[in-house]
Each structure stands twice: as structure tokens, then as C-alpha cells.
Amino acid sequence: MGAAKPVNVELKHIHKYFGDVHANDDVCLTIASGTIQGIVGENGAGKSTLMKVLSGFIQADEGEILLDGRKVVIRSPADASRYKIGMLHQDPLDFPSMRVMDNLLIGDGGGQIPNRKAVRQKFLELQQQFDFVINPDDFVDSLTVGERQQLEILRLLMQGARVLILDEPTTGISALQKEKLFATLQKLASQGMVIAFVSHKLEEIEALCQRVVVMRSGRVVGEAGQPYKVDDLVRLMFGKVITLGKPQHLVGSEEVLTVSNLEIESPRLRISGVNLTVHRGEVIGLAGMEGSGQVLFLRACGGLLRPIEKSKISVNGRDLTHQPYRKFLDAGVAYVPANRLAAGLVPGLTLADHFALVEESQPFLIAKDRVNDLTRRRIETFNIIGTPVSRVEELSGGNQQRALLALQGTALNLLLIEHPARGLDIESTIWIWGNLKERCKQGAAIIFISSDLEQILQYSDRIVVFFGGKTSAPLPAEEMDAEKLGQLIGGKGL
């Protein structure tokens, strides 16, 4: 990668409204050339909104953007791209039904007949620097969420971004890949690039960012440089100190899920000989690097993927092997995907629309007032920052996750979740898990995937580790620590 042209970014008096919600309230932020700027705050604080204004995905209602002291107007991502501004979103923006190479060529700007060979070579050379392993001929919908994030990072760098915005970029990538990513970001900053790094993980801010701003309720409430006082940052983010509390164990004796001799065949991976019994109230954490088989296993348990013939999956003693997804739903099995907007929610529809669609005993004609009352109750119960008429794509990541949980039925036997706290701040994570543990008290069992080892250890009763399609026996979480778990994830002793 050659040296990037230096650039300085200024955001002045930015205001953005979504209905009655003042998402950005007179925000001012300056990022000097060569700086890795951390941006932290609770979910709904306005961080992603501010970065979407800079990257052209939304437009500010008031305020100015200056690049190197010159006012610019950014009305779209295409405008941002012309100014060499690129953003990696929490949910990757790509074309899942197309191959990796075709996704790269769409944004290449190489004319009507792009040079496929040159683009391919550039892609392979660049991903080698990150220790990413993505086949350019694979279809994007066969990639994991983490791999799609990796693809988006590489695509932005290939387009020559001088201002690189990363919104929770480390979700779903391994510790080694994160280490390599941070080294690359530091190298890019040393070449004069501006790096805006949005994260809820203060340890990442400490390791990477020269400066950090803290946002709360749409405003900038503090700013600091290294060395950071983490407790002070937490107080600025939430107005109080946050503690995780002691783990709760609510395991009952009744079996909810029984998996016997599970075998799954996919183009990239084969899983065989998995046996697991999950009890009412139990939480099972699935750990492993992205693409190790945990998503395939979870989808098979939810009826979204059919295992081979000799496998057996039973819920509450009822054999559901090879039954359609509808039968799993009828048995009280719910699935919450990682990609909220692509697979969990419907962009363009409001919160009220979503609750109307899933309401039980729904009459043929929808009573608007009744649905709005229901939506307001769910908004209050699940602490969603929004209104019945808020479109789901306007919500923050944390509020989208709360909405997804609010849409799940109340009488569940088994809840399957991909990355329940992906992109969430610590307070939202604690709230999400408080809600999930309440479901355990009501008799539901939970199986979840997470790339956050601390979350796996904190909230699991037992842990199953995946590595290249192989699985460990279920391990009691209380007998594990981050070091032991990390070694198993790396394949040692599995």
C-alpha cells in the first residue's frame, strides 16, 4: 500500500433528527491527519449516526463537514467515495448472491471492462497482510458475518480510502486477525490517513486509539488522550460505574433438546458425531473461530439446515429430524440471526409493522390502535429507544437487537442466538442477558454463538468448542478460563 495523501476532517455543529429523536445534537469533532480517533458511547448515543453523516449514508439536518479546511457537501456514499471516505458498517453492505470477485469489481471503478486479473491479484496480496483467507470465487452468502466484515475492510482499502470509518470492526474475527488489523490501521495512520474507530470495547480503544471522544444522548460529553482512565470513560458513557454481577445458573432436569450423531455436510466444512443434550433453563455457549462449524450446528438445531440421514434432533422428546422450519417454530424453537437487517428484521417496515406481523391470534384486518398500543408496551418492556412509527433501519444496533428479542414468542422451549451482544455496549449486554436469563427462569434453554470469550465464560453453563468441524465435549464453564478456552479455540487439546 502506498502512502495516502494527508487529510484533516472536521464535523461542525452536526444535528440530525429521526422524528422526535435528536440523534446528533450539536456535535463537533476534529480528527487530524494520521490520527486513530476512538468514538465510544452507549447504544443509541449517536456514534453510528455521526459516522453515517460523514460517509454520506444519511444527511445532517444542520451542520458542516470540512476536509482540509474546505467545506464539502456529501449527499450519498458515492459522494463520500469521491472524497476517499469509506465506512465499514456493523452489518456488511454487500451482494450476498454474488461472488466475492464480483462484489470487488462493482466498486472498482475500472471502467466498463474491469481488469479482473489485476483486481484479483490486488485482493489476494492485500488480504495476505491481514492473514484473512477468503476465496475470491466463493459466493458472499457462503461467508460468515466475520468474513463479510473482512471482505468489506479489504474492499474499502482497495478503493483507496483516505478516511476509513470502522463501526465495531472486530466482531467475529479472531484475536490474531484483530492483532493484524490493528497493526495495519496503525500503518495506515502513519501514512497520513484518518481512522475513525467506533467500538464499545474500551480495551480496544486503549490498545489502538491516540484520542477518544465519548458520546451520550446524541452529544459529545467528553474527550481524552492516552493514557486513559477507563473508569472515567465508563462514567462518561453511562453516568455510573457498570458491573457484570455474578453468573446465574438455572439448569433444570428436564431435557429440551437432544442431538444424536449429528452430521452436516457443506461445501466448505463437514461436521460429524456431535452429541448434545440441553436441559430446561440451561445456557450453552458455542465458541470457535468464524467458520469452524458453530453456525451450521446452530442452524441445524433450528430446522434451517438439514443434517444427513443418520442424525437425530429431538425437542421435548419429539423427533424433528428433517422436519421443515415451521415444525421447529411450532415446537417453541426460535432463531435470532447475527445479521439483524438482512435476516432478522425487514428494512422499510416500522416497529409497529413488525409486531403486527408476529402477533398471535392476529385477525384478518389489523386494528391500528391496538397494534400501536402493543408496540408501545413492547418498547417500554424492552427499553427500545424509538416509537411505533420508527423504521427498524433507523434504530441503533442495540435497539435493533432489543426489537428482535421483543419479537420472539413468550412460550419458548429453545432460543438459538448468533452473537446476542454483537456491537453492544456493556450496559446493553447486561440488559440483553438479563432478559435472556428471565427466559431461562420461564423454562427456555438457550444456545448462543459469541466471539467474545468473556461473554461465553460469564453467561454459559456449559461450553462446546468448534475447530475446523471438530467439537469438544460439553465443558462446564466454571472450570474454564480465557486462556484454556483460547487454546481449545486454536485447536490445542481438542
C-alpha positions, 0 to 999 in steps of 0.5 A: 500500500502506498502512502495516502495523501494527508487529510484533516476532517472536521464535523461542525455543529452536526444535528440530525433528527429521526422524528422526535429523536435528536440523534446528533445534537450539536456535535463537533469533532476534529480528527487530524491527519494520521490520527486513530480517533476512538468514538465510544458511547452507549447504544443509541448515543449517536456514534453510528449516526455521526459516522453515517453523516460523514460517509454520506449514508444519511444527511445532517439536518444542520451542520458542516463537514470540512476536509482540509479546511474546505467545506464539502457537501456529501449527499450519498456514499458515492459522494463520500467515495469521491472524497476517499471516505469509506465506512465499514458498517456493523452489518456488511453492505454487500451482494450476498448472491454474488461472488466475492470477485464480483462484489470487488469489481462493482466498486472498482471503478475500472471502467466498463471492462474491469481488469479482473486479473489485476483486481484479483491479484490486488485482493489476494496480496492485500488480504495476505497482510491481514492473514484473512483467507477468503476465496475470491470465487466463493459466493458472499452468502457462503461467508460468515458475518466475520468474513463479510466484515473482512471482505468489506475492510479489504474492499474499502482499502482497495478503493483507496480510502483516505478516511476509513470509518470502522463501526465495531470492526472486530466482531467475529474475527479472531484475536490474531486477525484483530492483532493484524488489523490493528497493526495495519490501521496503525500503518495506515495512520502513519501514512497520513490517513484518518481512522475513525474507530467506533467500538464499545470495547474500551480495551480496544480503544486503549490498545489502538486509539491516540484520542477518544471522544465519548458520546451520550444522548446524541452529544459529545460529553467528553474527550481524552488522550492516552493514557486513559482512565477507563473508569472515567470513560465508563462514567462518561458513557453511562453516568455510573460505574457498570458491573457484570454481577455474578453468573446465574445458573438455572439448569433444570432436569428436564431435557429440551433438546437432544442431538444424536450423531449429528452430521452436516455436510457443506461445501466448505466444512463437514461436521460429524458425531456431535452429541448434545443434550440441553436441559430446561433453563440451561445456557450453552455457549458455542465458541470457535473461530468464524467458520469452524462449524458453530453456525451450521450446528446452530442452524441445524438445531433450528430446522434451517439446515438439514443434517444427513440421514443418520442424525437425530434432533429431538425437542421435548422428546419429539423427533424433528429430524428433517422436519421443515422450519415451521415444525421447529417454530411450532415446537417453541424453537426460535432463531435470532440471526447475527445479521439483524437487517438482512435476516432478522428484521425487514428494512422499510417496515416500522416497529409497529409493522413488525409486531403486527406481523408476529402477533398471535391470534392476529385477525384478518384486518389489523386494528391500528390502535391496538397494534400501536398500543402493543408496540408501545408496551413492547418498547417500554418492556424492552427499553427500545429507544424509538416509537411505533412509527420508527423504521427498524433501519433507523434504530441503533444496533442495540435497539435493533437487537432489543426489537428482535428479542421483543419479537420472539414468542413468550412460550419458548422451549429453545432460543438459538442466538448468533452473537446476542451482544454483537456491537453492544455496549456493556450496559446493553449486554447486561440488559440483553442477558438479563432478559435472556436469563428471565427466559431461562427462569420461564423454562427456555434453554438457550444456545448462543454463538459469541466471539467474545470469550468473556461473554461465553465464560460469564453467561454459559453453563456449559461450553462446546468448542468448534475447530475446523468441524471438530467439537469438544465435549460439553465443558462446564464453564466454571472450570474454564478460563480465557486462556484454556478456552483460547487454546481449545479455540486454536485447536490445542487439546481438542 
